[in-house]
Amino acid sequence: MATELWANTISLDTPAGRVLKKLTALLPQDRRFSITVFGSAPIQMTVAPSLLSADIDLFCDDASLQELVAAARMDKLHTDFYVQVSSALNFQTSPLWGTRSQSVRIGNCTFVIPHPIDILIAKLNRLEEKDLEAFRVVLKKTGHPTEAELISELQLAVDLFRPRFDEEGAPDFSTNTRRLWPLLYGREIDVRQEIIVPALAQRKAGYGLPSRDYKQELKEELARR
């Protein structure tokens, strides 16, 4: 997929961009920070400035960031448009996301901005109304992802379709994908046959294994005789 055609600029002249500039000014200046931004903010900064959200989700390998954000009075307790410091575990998306992200340097902070396709894939973990709106806005603005493009990307992220842990208590990735398809593309999708099975066949081929289960086919043939 020609993902480079989706978004090749990062605008700091957006609500999210202005908050990141303010955050940089309030953080300690005696060390460098590498901060990944996810949620809706990257789409706002690269595709659709009109896509608003109540917060900016980010994570950083500096364990003190959450305390620093609170000290800067930029957390949920002190402002309506706040910075939500999360874990990298909260950004569940394609394993390819790091290969197509962009970055922007502001002072002593480097902000990593994932590609819109990876932001959208991550939104399938929850798929609330605001997540659906992100899909609609990106598709309207860019013409992407097409149905074929999203199927291809989800095949490459097939492990996201594994069953959730009991403790998570949320709709699984397959359920949310099935919900999305008629709303975005006007048809139902068979997640197993159109995404999971082809992806696992590709994986087997990559391991040098046959994509067909010949032993099972032989058993079935013998059972029919």
Helices and strands as residue ranges (DSSP letters): G 3-5, H 15-26, E 33-38, H 41-46, E 55-60, H 65-71, E 82-85, G 88-90, G 97-99, E 102-106, E 109-113, H 116-123, H 129-142, H 147-156, G 158-161, G 166-168, H 173-185, H 191-191, I 192-196, H 197-206, H 214-224
